[in-house]
Amino acid sequence: MTQPLDLIVFGATGFTGRLVAEYLNATYGVGGSVAWAMAGRSLEKLTRVRDGLGIGPQLSLLVADADDAAALAKLVARARVVITTVGPYQRHGNALVRACAKAGTDYVDLCGEPGWMAQMIPELQAPAEASGARIVFSCGFDSIPFDLGVVYLQSEAQQRLGSSLARVHGRVKVMKGGFSGGTAASLMASLEAAGQDPALAATLADPFALTPGFRGPAQPDDNTAAWDELANSWTGPFVMAAINTKNVHRTHALRGHPWGRDFVYSERMLTGEGPAGKARAKSLARVTWAQNLLLGFGPTRALVSRFALPKPGEGPSQSQRERGRYEVLFVGQTGDGRTLRATVKGDRDPGYGSTSKLVSEAALCLARDVDRAMTPGGVWTPGSAMGLTLVRRLQERAGLTFSVN
């Protein structure tokens, strides 16, 4: 009988998948405490990646196509958890996540496609509950630092202030390094789908799109330039707020609304104080408005995809990844006006270097650290499925720091 694996990295021949495999090999080796394998649709490419990383032939290579349901069913049955980096998920992800939900195999991905997630949550919840599979979307830069940053700050508020925070502002202070080609492809796929389906466009704009059955209060408009009195800075729009905000609200809902059913979350970029900060915020808002307008047209999306954005499978050099970093400030306020601040920092570029560590450790946390009695089968977020347990693992192993200011 084949020995069960802890992890399977599906999509290991892609740029990010290769980084995941590289991280697992460097951190855990092969034949050690973590039993893992690489998977993809081409044995030749898998072999080339394995050899290129200097990994010996004892590492298993598994072949399955993203559209081959029968092959995927056999694949996922071999592992406790599957990591998939094969996006856009709305085009290539259905068969794999369905196979995991049916088989009882835990699943983590890098999805930043809220429209697809909103469609899959109600479909997957019942089979995942029945099989015991924990399905966890968005285990990369979107949305772990933001999702867990809010969970961490709220936990500290309970300990230090004896109260939850009625509102939290997530403010990106530093982001050195770009988005991945996969993230760019997912964005374009989402915009293309929204252009064809008005209902999907409404989903993308709804902060509560991932909390079926619950609608909270009106949330801030994060598409303009605005002064933030809690952060004491001008702020502008942040491109990933649309997915991160939805995951934060889903985490809150899955945890039973411990921060109050009127909880408000806002996510933006810090641009600084004074006239210069105001000017940068206004410039960022204008650029965001223009991008949203232009990308709403199919021909423009095609041109941008062809000439301006990184392609899936492309990415920065190792030195560029290692020089990257990010820092996110979280400022919360209780109902009676008391405030608390925390910072989340990552030691690599967000789109690749940090994301490859985040998704790897999230998968291992789910497989080894999280009791199924506390987190049973279902569709989760990182913050609701793993919470502070994952915070501790990421601080110990993945180069993140969570601290109260």
C-alpha positions as CSV (number, residue, x, y, z in Angstrom):
1,M,0.0,0.0,0.0
2,T,1.3,3.5,-0.9
3,Q,2.5,5.4,2.1
4,P,0.3,8.5,2.6
5,L,1.9,11.9,2.0
6,D,1.7,15.0,4.2
7,L,1.7,17.4,1.2
8,I,1.4,17.4,-2.5
9,V,2.4,20.6,-4.4
10,F,0.2,20.8,-7.4
11,G,1.5,23.1,-10.1
12,A,5.2,22.6,-9.1
13,T,6.4,23.4,-12.6
14,G,5.1,27.0,-12.5
15,F,7.1,29.8,-11.1
16,T,5.4,30.0,-7.7
17,G,5.0,26.3,-7.5
18,R,8.7,25.8,-8.1
19,L,9.4,28.3,-5.2
20,V,7.1,26.3,-2.9
21,A,9.0,23.1,-3.8
22,E,12.3,24.9,-3.3
23,Y,11.2,26.1,0.1
24,L,10.0,22.7,1.3
25,N,13.2,21.1,0.2
26,A,15.4,23.7,1.8
27,T,13.4,23.7,5.1
28,Y,12.3,20.1,5.5
29,G,14.3,18.1,3.0
30,V,13.1,14.8,1.4
31,G,12.6,11.7,3.5
32,G,12.5,13.7,6.7
33,S,9.8,14.9,9.0
34,V,7.6,16.0,6.1
35,A,6.6,13.6,3.4
36,W,5.8,15.6,0.3
37,A,5.6,15.2,-3.5
38,M,5.5,17.4,-6.6
39,A,2.6,17.1,-9.1
40,G,1.7,18.6,-12.5
41,R,0.6,17.6,-15.9
42,S,4.0,16.8,-17.4
43,L,6.4,14.3,-16.0
44,E,9.2,15.7,-18.2
45,K,8.8,19.2,-16.7
46,L,8.4,17.9,-13.2
47,T,11.7,15.9,-13.6
48,R,13.4,19.0,-14.9
49,V,12.3,21.1,-12.0
50,R,13.3,18.5,-9.5
51,D,16.7,18.1,-11.0
52,G,17.1,21.9,-11.3
53,L,16.5,22.3,-7.6
54,G,19.1,19.6,-6.8
55,I,16.5,17.3,-5.3
56,G,17.2,13.6,-5.5
57,P,15.1,11.0,-7.3
58,Q,13.5,9.8,-4.0
59,L,11.1,12.8,-4.2
60,S,7.9,11.4,-5.8
61,L,6.6,13.0,-9.0
62,L,2.9,12.7,-9.7
63,V,1.2,13.4,-13.0
64,A,-2.4,14.8,-13.3
65,D,-4.0,17.4,-15.5
66,A,-6.1,20.2,-13.8
67,D,-9.1,19.1,-16.0
68,D,-8.8,15.4,-15.4
69,A,-11.2,14.6,-12.6
70,A,-10.4,10.9,-12.4
71,A,-6.6,11.5,-12.2
72,L,-7.1,14.2,-9.6
73,A,-9.3,12.0,-7.5
74,K,-6.5,9.4,-7.4
75,L,-3.9,12.2,-6.7
76,V,-5.7,13.8,-3.7
77,A,-6.4,10.5,-2.1
78,R,-2.7,10.1,-1.5
79,A,-2.2,13.2,0.7
80,R,-3.3,14.8,3.9
81,V,-3.3,18.3,2.2
82,V,-2.8,19.6,-1.3
83,I,-1.2,23.0,-2.1
84,T,-2.2,24.3,-5.5
85,T,-0.6,27.2,-7.3
86,V,-2.4,26.6,-10.6
87,G,-4.5,29.7,-11.4
88,P,-6.5,31.5,-12.4
89,Y,-8.6,29.2,-10.2
90,Q,-11.9,30.1,-11.9
91,R,-10.4,28.5,-15.1
92,H,-8.2,25.7,-13.7
93,G,-9.3,25.1,-10.1
94,N,-12.7,23.5,-10.1
95,A,-11.8,19.9,-10.5
96,L,-9.1,19.8,-7.9
97,V,-11.0,21.5,-5.1
98,R,-14.0,19.4,-5.8
99,A,-11.8,16.3,-5.6
100,C,-10.4,17.4,-2.3
101,A,-13.8,18.2,-0.8
102,K,-15.1,14.8,-1.8
103,A,-12.1,12.8,-0.7
104,G,-11.6,14.5,2.7
105,T,-8.2,15.9,1.7
106,D,-7.3,19.3,3.1
107,Y,-6.7,22.0,0.5
108,V,-4.9,25.4,0.4
109,D,-4.4,27.8,-2.5
110,L,-3.3,31.3,-3.4
111,C,-6.7,32.4,-4.7
112,G,-7.5,36.1,-4.9
113,E,-10.6,35.7,-7.0
114,P,-13.6,36.5,-4.9
115,G,-16.1,35.9,-7.6
116,W,-15.0,32.3,-7.9
117,M,-14.8,31.8,-4.2
118,A,-18.3,33.2,-3.8
119,Q,-19.5,30.6,-6.3
120,M,-17.6,27.7,-4.7
121,I,-18.3,28.2,-1.0
122,P,-22.0,27.1,-1.2
123,E,-21.1,24.2,-3.5
124,L,-18.2,22.9,-1.4
125,Q,-19.5,23.4,2.1
126,A,-21.8,20.3,2.3
127,P,-19.4,17.8,0.7
128,A,-16.5,19.1,2.8
129,E,-18.5,18.8,6.0
130,A,-19.4,15.2,5.1
131,S,-15.8,14.2,4.2
132,G,-13.9,16.2,6.8
133,A,-11.9,18.2,4.2
134,R,-10.8,21.7,5.3
135,I,-10.8,23.9,2.2
136,V,-8.9,27.1,2.8
137,F,-8.6,29.7,0.1
138,S,-6.2,32.8,0.0
139,C,-3.2,31.4,1.8
140,G,-0.6,33.8,0.2
141,F,0.0,37.5,0.5
142,D,-3.6,37.7,-0.2
143,S,-4.9,37.4,2.4
144,I,-2.8,36.0,5.3
145,P,-1.0,39.1,6.5
146,F,-4.3,41.1,6.5
147,D,-6.6,38.3,7.7
148,L,-4.3,37.3,10.5
149,G,-3.3,40.8,11.2
150,V,-6.8,41.6,12.2
151,V,-7.2,38.4,14.2
152,Y,-3.9,39.2,16.1
153,L,-4.9,42.8,16.8
154,Q,-8.3,41.8,18.1
155,S,-6.8,39.1,20.4
156,E,-4.3,41.7,21.8
157,A,-7.2,44.1,22.3
158,Q,-9.1,41.6,24.4
159,Q,-6.0,41.0,26.5
160,R,-4.9,44.6,26.9
161,L,-8.1,46.6,26.7
162,G,-10.7,44.0,27.8
163,S,-12.7,44.7,24.7
164,S,-12.9,44.0,21.0
165,L,-12.3,46.7,18.4
166,A,-15.4,48.0,16.7
167,R,-13.3,49.1,13.7
168,V,-9.9,48.3,12.3
169,H,-7.9,50.1,9.7
170,G,-5.3,48.0,7.8
171,R,-2.7,50.3,6.3
172,V,0.0,49.2,3.9
173,K,3.1,51.1,4.9
174,V,5.8,49.4,2.9
175,M,5.5,47.0,-0.1
176,K,8.8,46.4,-1.9
177,G,8.3,43.8,-4.6
178,G,5.5,43.2,-7.1
179,F,2.6,40.9,-7.7
180,S,3.0,37.6,-9.3
181,G,2.1,36.7,-12.9
182,G,-0.5,34.4,-11.5
183,T,-2.1,37.2,-9.5
184,A,-2.1,39.4,-12.6
185,A,-3.8,36.6,-14.6
186,S,-6.4,36.1,-11.9
187,L,-7.2,39.8,-11.9
188,M,-7.7,39.9,-15.6
189,A,-9.8,36.7,-15.5
190,S,-12.0,38.3,-12.9
191,L,-12.4,41.5,-14.8
192,E,-13.2,39.6,-18.0
193,A,-15.8,37.5,-16.2
194,A,-17.3,40.6,-14.5
195,G,-17.6,42.3,-17.8
196,Q,-19.8,39.5,-19.1
197,D,-21.9,39.0,-15.9
198,P,-23.4,42.1,-14.1
199,A,-24.2,39.9,-11.0
200,L,-20.5,39.0,-10.7
201,A,-19.5,42.6,-11.0
202,A,-21.8,43.3,-8.0
203,T,-20.2,40.4,-6.1
204,L,-16.7,41.9,-6.6
205,A,-17.9,45.2,-5.2
206,D,-19.6,43.7,-2.1
207,P,-17.5,43.5,1.1
208,F,-19.8,40.8,2.4
209,A,-19.8,38.6,-0.8
210,L,-18.1,35.7,1.1
211,T,-20.5,35.8,4.1
212,P,-23.7,34.2,2.7
213,G,-26.6,34.9,4.9
214,F,-25.0,37.9,6.7
215,R,-24.7,41.6,5.8
216,G,-23.0,43.9,8.1
217,P,-23.1,47.7,8.2
218,A,-22.0,50.0,5.4
219,Q,-18.2,49.8,5.0
220,P,-15.8,52.7,4.1
221,D,-15.3,53.7,0.5
222,D,-11.6,52.8,0.0
223,N,-11.3,54.0,-3.6
224,T,-10.6,57.7,-2.8
225,A,-7.9,59.8,-1.2
226,A,-8.7,60.2,2.5
227,W,-7.2,61.4,5.8
228,D,-7.0,58.6,8.4
229,E,-7.3,60.0,11.9
230,L,-6.3,56.7,13.5
231,A,-3.1,56.3,11.5
232,N,-2.5,60.1,11.4
233,S,-1.7,60.0,7.7
234,W,-3.2,60.5,4.3
235,T,-4.2,57.3,2.5
236,G,-5.0,56.1,-1.0
237,P,-6.6,52.9,-2.5
238,F,-4.8,49.5,-2.2
239,V,-5.4,47.2,-5.1
240,M,-5.8,44.0,-3.0
241,A,-8.3,45.5,-0.6
242,A,-11.2,44.0,-2.6
243,I,-10.2,40.4,-1.8
244,N,-8.6,41.0,1.7
245,T,-11.7,42.8,3.0
246,K,-14.0,40.0,2.0
247,N,-11.8,37.4,3.7
248,V,-11.6,39.5,6.9
249,H,-15.4,39.7,7.1
250,R,-15.7,36.0,6.3
251,T,-13.2,35.2,9.1
252,H,-15.3,37.3,11.5
253,A,-18.5,35.5,10.5
254,L,-17.0,32.0,10.8
255,R,-15.7,32.8,14.2
256,G,-19.2,33.8,15.3
257,H,-18.9,37.6,15.1
258,P,-16.8,38.1,18.3
259,W,-16.0,41.7,17.3
260,G,-19.6,42.7,17.0
261,R,-22.1,42.5,14.2
262,D,-21.4,46.2,13.4
263,F,-17.6,45.6,12.9
264,V,-16.1,47.8,10.2
265,Y,-12.8,47.1,8.3
266,S,-11.0,49.4,6.0
267,E,-7.8,48.7,4.0
268,R,-5.7,51.3,2.3
269,M,-2.1,52.5,1.6
270,L,-0.4,55.0,3.7
271,T,0.9,58.0,1.7
272,G,2.2,60.3,4.5
273,E,1.3,63.5,6.3
274,G,1.0,67.1,5.1
275,P,0.6,68.4,1.5
276,A,3.0,65.8,0.0
277,G,1.0,62.9,1.6
278,K,-2.2,64.4,0.4
279,A,-0.9,64.8,-3.1
280,R,0.4,61.2,-3.2
281,A,-3.0,59.9,-2.0
282,K,-4.9,61.9,-4.7
283,S,-2.5,60.7,-7.3
284,L,-3.0,57.1,-6.2
285,A,-6.8,57.5,-6.3
286,R,-6.6,59.0,-9.8
287,V,-4.4,56.1,-11.0
288,T,-6.8,53.6,-9.5
289,W,-9.8,55.2,-11.0
290,A,-8.2,55.3,-14.4
291,Q,-7.1,51.7,-14.2
292,N,-10.5,50.5,-13.2
293,L,-12.1,52.5,-16.0
294,L,-9.6,51.3,-18.7
295,L,-9.5,47.7,-17.5
296,G,-13.3,47.5,-17.9
297,F,-12.8,47.4,-21.6
298,G,-11.8,44.1,-23.2
299,P,-9.4,45.5,-25.8
300,T,-7.6,47.4,-23.1
301,R,-7.3,44.3,-20.9
302,A,-5.8,42.4,-23.8
303,L,-3.2,45.1,-24.4
304,V,-2.3,45.4,-20.8
305,S,-2.1,41.6,-20.4
306,R,0.1,41.3,-23.5
307,F,2.6,44.1,-22.9
308,A,2.4,45.4,-19.2
309,L,1.8,42.6,-16.8
310,P,4.1,39.7,-15.8
311,K,3.0,36.4,-17.4
312,P,2.2,33.3,-15.4
313,G,5.4,31.4,-14.9
314,E,7.5,34.7,-14.8
315,G,8.9,36.4,-11.8
316,P,11.8,38.2,-10.2
317,S,15.3,36.9,-9.6
318,Q,16.3,35.4,-6.2
319,S,18.2,38.6,-5.2
320,Q,15.1,40.7,-6.1
321,R,12.9,38.4,-4.0
322,E,15.3,38.5,-1.1
323,R,15.5,42.3,-1.2
324,G,11.7,42.6,-1.1
325,R,9.7,43.2,2.1
326,Y,6.4,44.5,3.3
327,E,4.9,46.2,6.4
328,V,1.3,46.6,7.3
329,L,0.0,48.8,10.1
330,F,-3.3,47.9,11.8
331,V,-5.0,50.5,14.0
332,G,-8.2,49.6,15.9
333,Q,-10.6,51.5,18.0
334,T,-13.1,50.3,20.6
335,G,-16.6,51.6,20.8
336,D,-15.6,53.9,23.6
337,G,-12.7,55.4,21.7
338,R,-9.6,53.5,23.0
339,T,-7.1,52.5,20.3
340,L,-4.5,49.8,19.7
341,R,-1.9,49.5,17.0
342,A,0.0,46.5,15.6
343,T,2.3,45.8,12.8
344,V,2.8,42.8,10.5
345,K,6.1,42.6,8.6
346,G,7.3,40.1,6.0
347,D,11.0,39.6,5.1
348,R,10.6,38.8,1.3
349,D,8.8,40.3,-1.6
350,P,5.0,39.7,-1.2
351,G,4.2,38.1,-4.5
352,Y,6.7,35.3,-4.5
353,G,9.3,35.0,-1.8
354,S,6.9,35.5,1.1
355,T,3.9,33.8,-0.5
356,S,5.8,30.6,-1.2
357,K,6.6,30.4,2.6
358,L,3.1,31.4,3.6
359,V,1.2,28.8,1.7
360,S,3.7,26.0,2.6
361,E,3.4,26.7,6.4
362,A,-0.3,27.2,6.2
363,A,-0.6,23.7,4.7
364,L,1.6,22.2,7.4
365,C,-0.3,24.1,10.1
366,L,-3.6,22.7,8.8
367,A,-2.2,19.2,8.6
368,R,-0.3,19.1,11.9
369,D,-1.3,21.8,14.3
370,V,-5.1,22.2,14.0
371,D,-7.4,19.8,15.7
372,R,-10.3,18.6,13.5
373,A,-12.6,18.8,16.5
374,M,-12.0,22.6,16.6
375,T,-11.8,23.0,12.8
376,P,-14.0,20.3,11.1
377,G,-14.6,19.9,7.4
378,G,-15.9,23.0,5.6
379,V,-14.8,26.0,3.6
380,W,-12.6,28.3,5.8
381,T,-10.3,31.3,5.8
382,P,-6.7,31.2,7.3
383,G,-7.9,33.4,10.2
384,S,-10.9,31.2,11.0
385,A,-9.3,27.8,10.4
386,M,-5.9,28.4,12.0
387,G,-5.9,31.9,13.6
388,L,-3.2,32.5,16.2
389,T,-1.8,28.9,15.8
390,L,-0.7,30.0,12.3
391,V,0.5,33.3,13.6
392,R,3.0,31.5,15.8
393,R,4.1,29.1,13.1
394,L,4.7,32.0,10.6
395,Q,6.7,33.9,13.2
396,E,8.8,30.8,13.9
397,R,9.4,29.6,10.3
398,A,8.2,32.0,7.6
399,G,9.9,35.3,8.3
400,L,6.8,37.2,9.5
401,T,6.6,39.3,12.7
402,F,3.4,40.3,14.5
403,S,3.9,43.0,17.1
404,V,1.9,45.6,19.1
405,N,3.3,49.1,18.6
